[in-house]
Amino acid sequence: MENERKHELFKRHPLLKNMANADAVFWENTKWQKKARTELFSMKEAEDAEETLKRFSSYLIVAFPELAKSGGLIESAIKEIPAMKEALEQEYHLLIAGRFLLKCDNTLPISGSIKARGGIYEVLKHAERLAIAHGKLKKEDDYAVLATEELRAFFQQYTIAVGSTGNLGLSIGIMGKKLGFNVVVHMSSDAKEWKKALLKEKGATVIEYEADYSVAVEQGRQEAEQDPLCHFIDDENSKDLFAGYAVAAKRLKVQCEKTNIIVDDAHPLFVYLPCGVGGGPGGVAYGLREIFGQHVHIFFAEPVASPCMTIGLMTGLHDAISVEDIGLDNKTEADGLAVGRASKFVGKVMEKYINGCYTVKDEELFTALRLALASEELFLEPSAHAGMFGPIQLMKNGQDYLEKHGLTEKMAQATHLVWATGGSMVPQEMREEYLKKA
């Protein structure tokens, strides 16, 4: 980006200067609307996704016996983590008013991260579409038939490709290979070695790049276009991925009702979602706003080196600006969040839906990792800990936001929900390496 344009952007958005210096910032989205609407996506698409997942439940129980308990449902619990709340309060010398909960997507079945939602859904939807089109399946059938050798042989004619920093590739690789597809995962330079190794072990083809996430996605997209039997799962633009993530919202509402968590005008819900290119947190955020309306306050969390969604939303430029344009290097230990350019589709939808974003330094991710293990015996990968910093940022730098929205007096009845996006599949040696850094 030429200096003149950069200077103009910094002048118009003073917070950009702090971000260019890799400072941790809290940004309020002033375009947020109480009754947000978008023509780019509809709740009907999320409801269709939920129905598709229900149809696949009998297959999933056969393919992954650990899902028998949940009736083939890929879902995670919510749990209160009071000891972590206390540890954060002591570490940062402040009070976090309200309840403090974790949405445990780090333990999601099959691939152990939030990507098990959107990634697995898009693979299943593609499999259903192919099987129906070729007379192998009807929607009224028992989908357990998909576990037969005949159907696996059928899917072996086809390829699924994706560009990924790691977790999305894992969910698609594991699910795709289980069905019988050929799977090609284009992985960026920041992807962890253990994720590449696990994918290869499952039988996926892994193509590695020296460049970052955007290049891996673009190369994957171009290669897939050359093969008519290849379906490319586009993390930057896929509505199917988005729909799979959005399903989480209605399920969360049921969980809240079962555990006595009230969400209304007097009991605000604050949700903190780690954000990379935007698909996962965007889909969840969309669903949450549709379900809980103005009573949910949603903040995206990004590393100081990779705040692509924050700068895209702040400037309104979305994918037309990258973190490199403001002088950042996009290098972070939070590998799932190491994205230099946000999804235009997600950014456009989120303009009126989310309440703001904040950034977090890598050292804070490791501080949270240490505290969570010591206080709750809880392990999350570093990128998932970006959510833990949300209540700290809100209490330290979001007082104007709370005042403006009439929330200050309601905070004692508030619920803070940190969305834990991954961690249960991290190998022991990698955990120990993270702990050394912590």
C-alpha positions in Angstrom: 0.0 0.0 0.0 1.4 3.4 -1.0 2.4 5.7 1.9 -0.1 8.4 0.9 -3.1 6.0 1.1 -1.8 4.5 4.3 -1.4 8.0 5.9 -5.0 8.8 4.9 -6.3 5.6 6.4 -4.4 6.2 9.7 -5.8 9.7 9.8 -9.4 8.4 9.3 -8.9 5.5 11.7 -6.5 6.5 14.4 -6.6 3.1 16.1 -4.9 1.7 13.0 -1.7 3.4 14.1 -1.8 1.5 17.3 -2.5 -1.7 15.4 0.5 -1.1 13.1 2.6 -0.9 16.2 1.3 -4.3 17.3 -0.5 -2.9 20.3 -3.4 -4.7 21.8 -6.6 -2.7 21.0 -10.3 -2.8 21.6 -12.5 -1.6 18.7 -16.2 -1.0 18.9 -18.2 -1.5 15.7 -20.4 1.6 15.3 -22.2 0.0 12.3 -23.7 -2.6 14.6 -27.5 -2.6 14.5 -30.1 -3.9 17.0 -32.1 -5.6 14.3 -29.4 -6.6 11.8 -30.4 -8.0 8.5 -28.4 -9.2 5.5 -29.3 -10.4 2.0 -26.1 -12.5 1.8 -27.3 -15.3 4.0 -30.5 -16.5 5.8 -31.4 -18.5 8.8 -33.2 -20.9 6.5 -29.7 -22.0 5.2 -28.6 -22.8 8.8 -31.9 -24.7 9.4 -31.3 -26.8 6.3 -27.8 -27.5 7.5 -29.2 -28.8 10.8 -31.6 -31.1 9.0 -28.8 -32.4 6.8 -26.7 -33.2 9.9 -29.7 -35.0 11.4 -30.0 -37.2 8.3 -26.4 -38.2 8.6 -26.6 -39.1 12.3 -27.1 -42.9 11.6 -24.0 -42.9 9.3 -21.9 -40.9 11.8 -22.7 -43.4 14.6 -21.4 -46.2 12.4 -18.3 -44.3 11.1 -17.4 -42.8 14.5 -18.7 -45.1 17.3 -17.9 -42.4 19.9 -20.9 -40.5 18.6 -23.3 -43.3 19.7 -23.9 -41.5 23.1 -25.0 -38.3 21.4 -27.1 -40.0 18.8 -24.7 -39.0 16.0 -24.7 -35.3 17.1 -21.4 -33.4 16.8 -21.7 -31.0 19.7 -19.8 -29.7 22.7 -20.8 -28.8 26.3 -20.8 -25.5 28.0 -19.3 -25.3 31.5 -18.6 -22.8 34.1 -14.9 -22.1 34.8 -14.9 -20.0 38.1 -11.3 -20.8 39.0 -10.1 -19.5 35.6 -12.1 -16.3 36.2 -10.5 -15.8 39.5 -7.0 -16.5 38.1 -7.5 -13.9 35.3 -8.8 -11.4 37.9 -5.7 -11.9 40.0 -3.4 -11.8 37.0 -4.8 -8.6 35.6 -5.9 -6.9 38.8 -9.5 -6.3 37.9 -13.0 -7.7 38.5 -14.9 -9.6 35.8 -18.5 -9.0 36.8 -20.9 -11.9 36.0 -20.6 -15.6 35.2 -17.7 -17.0 33.3 -18.3 -20.0 30.9 -16.5 -22.0 28.3 -18.0 -23.3 25.1 -16.0 -26.5 24.7 -15.5 -26.8 21.0 -11.9 -27.9 21.8 -13.5 -31.3 22.6 -15.8 -31.5 19.6 -15.9 -35.1 18.3 -14.0 -36.3 15.2 -11.5 -33.4 14.8 -11.4 -31.5 18.1 -12.0 -28.0 17.0 -14.7 -25.6 15.9 -13.9 -26.6 12.3 -15.8 -29.9 13.0 -18.9 -27.8 12.6 -18.6 -26.1 9.2 -15.9 -28.4 7.6 -17.6 -31.7 8.4 -21.0 -30.3 7.3 -19.7 -29.2 3.9 -18.1 -32.6 3.3 -21.4 -34.4 4.2 -23.5 -32.1 2.1 -21.2 -32.6 -0.9 -21.4 -36.4 -0.3 -25.2 -36.3 -0.1 -25.4 -34.2 -3.3 -23.2 -36.6 -5.3 -24.9 -39.8 -3.9 -28.4 -38.5 -4.7 -27.5 -37.2 -8.1 -26.2 -40.7 -9.1 -29.1 -42.6 -7.6 -27.1 -44.1 -4.7 -29.2 -42.4 -2.0 -32.6 -40.9 -1.3 -33.2 -38.4 1.6 -35.7 -40.9 3.1 -33.0 -43.6 3.3 -31.1 -44.7 6.4 -27.8 -42.9 5.8 -25.8 -45.7 7.5 -25.7 -47.1 3.9 -22.9 -44.5 3.3 -20.6 -46.7 5.4 -20.7 -49.6 2.9 -17.8 -50.5 0.6 -20.0 -49.8 -2.4 -20.5 -46.1 -1.4 -16.8 -45.8 -0.4 -15.8 -47.0 -3.8 -18.2 -44.5 -5.4 -16.7 -41.6 -3.5 -13.2 -42.6 -4.4 -13.8 -41.3 -7.9 -14.0 -37.8 -6.4 -11.6 -35.3 -4.7 -12.2 -32.7 -2.0 -9.6 -30.0 -1.7 -9.1 -27.2 0.8 -6.6 -24.5 1.8 -6.0 -24.4 5.5 -3.7 -23.3 8.4 -4.5 -26.6 10.1 -7.8 -27.2 11.9 -10.1 -26.9 8.8 -7.8 -29.2 6.9 -8.0 -31.7 9.7 -11.8 -31.8 9.9 -12.2 -32.1 6.1 -9.3 -34.6 5.8 -10.7 -36.9 8.6 -14.3 -36.8 7.4 -13.5 -36.9 3.6 -11.2 -39.9 4.0 -13.7 -41.7 6.2 -16.3 -41.4 3.4 -13.8 -42.6 0.8 -12.9 -39.3 -1.0 -9.5 -38.4 -2.2 -8.5 -35.3 -0.1 -5.9 -32.7 -0.9 -5.1 -30.1 1.8 -3.0 -27.1 0.8 -1.3 -25.9 3.9 0.3 -22.6 4.7 3.8 -22.1 6.2 2.4 -21.5 9.7 0.5 -24.9 9.9 1.8 -27.0 12.7 3.8 -30.1 11.7 1.7 -32.4 13.9 -1.4 -31.4 11.9 0.3 -32.2 8.6 1.5 -35.5 10.0 -2.0 -36.5 11.2 -3.5 -35.7 7.8 -1.0 -37.8 6.0 -1.6 -40.6 8.5 -5.3 -40.4 7.6 -4.5 -40.8 3.9 -4.9 -37.2 2.8 -2.4 -35.5 0.3 -0.8 -32.5 2.0 0.8 -29.8 -0.2 3.0 -27.4 1.8 3.7 -23.8 1.0 6.4 -21.4 2.2 3.8 -18.6 1.8 0.9 -17.7 4.1 -2.7 -18.9 4.2 -4.0 -16.7 1.4 -1.6 -18.2 -1.1 -2.4 -21.8 0.0 -6.1 -21.1 -0.5 -5.6 -19.4 -3.9 -3.4 -22.3 -5.2 -5.9 -24.8 -4.0 -8.7 -23.0 -5.7 -6.8 -22.8 -9.0 -5.8 -26.5 -9.0 -9.3 -27.6 -8.1 -10.7 -25.6 -11.1 -8.7 -27.8 -13.4 -10.4 -31.0 -12.2 -14.2 -31.4 -12.8 -14.3 -34.2 -10.2 -12.8 -32.0 -7.5 -14.9 -30.0 -5.0 -13.0 -27.1 -3.5 -14.0 -26.1 0.0 -13.4 -22.3 0.0 -12.8 -21.0 3.5 -12.9 -17.4 2.2 -16.3 -17.6 0.5 -18.2 -20.8 1.3 -21.8 -20.4 2.4 -22.0 -24.1 3.3 -19.2 -23.7 5.8 -20.9 -20.6 7.2 -24.2 -22.5 7.5 -22.5 -25.4 9.4 -21.1 -23.0 12.0 -24.4 -21.1 12.3 -26.1 -24.3 13.5 -24.3 -23.9 16.8 -26.5 -21.0 17.9 -29.8 -22.8 18.2 -28.1 -25.6 20.1 -26.5 -23.1 22.5 -29.9 -21.6 23.3 -31.1 -25.1 24.3 -28.0 -25.6 26.5 -28.5 -22.2 28.1 -32.1 -23.1 29.0 -31.0 -26.4 30.4 -28.4 -24.8 32.6 -30.4 -21.8 33.8 -28.5 -19.2 31.8 -30.9 -16.4 31.2 -30.3 -14.1 28.2 -32.5 -11.0 28.1 -32.3 -7.3 28.6 -31.3 -7.6 32.2 -29.0 -10.5 31.6 -26.7 -9.7 28.7 -24.6 -12.5 27.1 -21.0 -11.6 26.0 -19.4 -14.0 23.5 -15.7 -14.0 22.6 -14.7 -15.8 19.4 -11.1 -16.2 18.1 -11.1 -15.2 14.4 -8.9 -16.1 11.4 -10.4 -15.6 8.0 -13.8 -15.2 9.6 -15.9 -18.2 8.5 -16.2 -20.0 11.9 -16.7 -17.1 14.2 -18.8 -15.4 11.5 -21.3 -18.3 11.2 -21.6 -18.6 14.9 -22.0 -14.9 15.4 -24.7 -14.7 12.7 -26.7 -17.5 14.4 -26.3 -16.0 17.8 -27.6 -12.6 16.7 -30.6 -14.3 15.0 -31.4 -16.3 18.1 -30.6 -13.9 20.9 -31.0 -10.5 19.1 -29.6 -7.4 20.8 -29.1 -9.2 24.1 -25.9 -10.9 22.8 -22.7 -8.9 22.5 -20.2 -10.6 20.2 -16.5 -9.8 20.0 -13.9 -11.3 17.6 -10.4 -11.9 19.0 -7.3 -11.7 16.8 -3.6 -11.7 17.3 -1.8 -8.3 17.2 0.2 -9.6 14.1 -2.9 -10.8 12.2 -5.9 -8.5 12.8 -7.4 -8.9 9.3 -11.1 -8.9 10.2 -10.6 -5.9 12.5 -8.9 -3.8 9.9 -11.3 -5.0 7.2 -14.4 -4.0 9.2 -12.9 -0.8 10.6 -11.9 0.6 7.2 -14.8 -1.0 5.3 -12.3 -2.4 2.8 -12.7 -6.1 3.9 -10.5 -8.2 1.6 -9.1 -5.2 -0.2 -6.7 -4.5 2.7 -4.2 -6.9 4.3 -2.3 -6.8 7.6 0.9 -6.4 5.6 -0.6 -3.2 4.2 -0.3 -1.5 7.6 3.2 -3.0 8.2 2.4 -6.2 10.2 4.1 -9.5 9.5 1.2 -11.9 10.1 3.5 -14.1 12.2 1.8 -15.5 15.4 1.9 -18.6 17.5 -1.9 -18.7 17.1 -1.6 -20.7 13.8 -5.4 -21.0 13.2 -5.6 -17.2 13.3 -2.6 -16.4 11.1 -4.5 -14.9 8.3 -3.5 -11.7 6.5 -6.7 -10.9 4.6 -10.3 -11.4 5.8 -13.2 -13.0 4.0 -15.1 -10.4 2.0 -18.3 -12.5 2.3 -18.0 -12.8 6.1 -16.9 -9.2 6.6 -19.9 -7.9 4.6 -22.3 -10.0 6.7 -20.7 -9.0 10.0 -20.8 -5.3 9.4 -24.1 -5.0 11.2 -23.9 -8.1 13.3 -20.9 -8.0 15.6 -20.3 -5.5 18.4 -16.6 -5.2 18.0 -13.1 -6.8 17.9 -10.0 -6.8 20.0 -6.5 -7.9 19.5 -4.2 -9.9 21.8 -0.4 -10.3 22.1 1.0 -13.9 21.8 2.4 -13.6 25.4 -1.1 -13.2 26.7 -2.2 -16.4 24.9 0.5 -18.3 26.8 -0.4 -16.5 30.1 -4.0 -17.8 29.6 -2.7 -21.2 28.7 -0.7 -21.4 31.9 -3.6 -20.1 34.1 -6.2 -22.4 32.5 -4.1 -25.5 33.1 -3.2 -24.5 36.7 -6.7 -23.4 37.7 -9.1 -25.7 35.8 -6.7 -28.5 34.4 -7.9 -27.2 31.1 -5.7 -27.4 27.9 -6.5 -25.3 24.8 -4.2 -24.6 21.9 -2.8 -21.0 21.9 -5.2 -19.6 19.3 -8.2 -20.7 21.4 -6.9 -18.6 24.3 -7.5 -15.4 22.3 -11.1 -15.7 23.6 -9.9 -15.7 27.2 -8.6 -12.2 26.8 -12.0 -10.9 25.9 -13.4 -10.1 29.3 -10.1 -8.5 30.3 -10.2 -6.2 27.2 -13.9 -5.4 27.9 -13.3 -4.5 31.5 -10.1 -2.6 30.8 -11.0 -0.8 27.5 -14.7 -1.3 26.9 -16.2 0.9 29.7 -17.4 3.4 27.1 -19.1 0.6 25.2 -20.8 -0.7 28.3 -21.9 2.8 29.3 -23.2 3.7 25.8 -25.3 0.5 25.6 -26.7 0.8 29.2 -24.9 -2.3 30.3 -22.8 -1.0 33.3 -25.5 -1.7 35.9 -26.3 -5.1 34.4 -22.9 -6.6 34.5 -23.4 -8.5 37.8 -26.1 -10.5 35.9 -24.1 -10.9 32.7 -22.7 -14.1 31.3 -19.3 -14.2 29.6 -18.9 -17.1 27.1 -15.4 -17.9 25.8 -15.6 -20.0 22.6 -12.8 -22.6 23.0 -12.0 -23.3 19.3 -9.5 -26.2 19.6 -7.0 -28.2 21.6 -8.0 -31.7 22.4 -6.1 -33.3 19.5 -2.8 -31.5 20.3 -0.1 -34.3 20.9 1.5 -34.5 24.3 5.0 -33.3 23.1 3.4 -30.2 21.5 1.5 -29.5 24.7 4.8 -29.6 26.6 6.4 -27.3 24.1 3.6 -24.8 24.6 3.9 -25.1 28.4 7.6 -24.2 28.2 6.6 -21.0 26.3 4.0 -20.3 29.0 
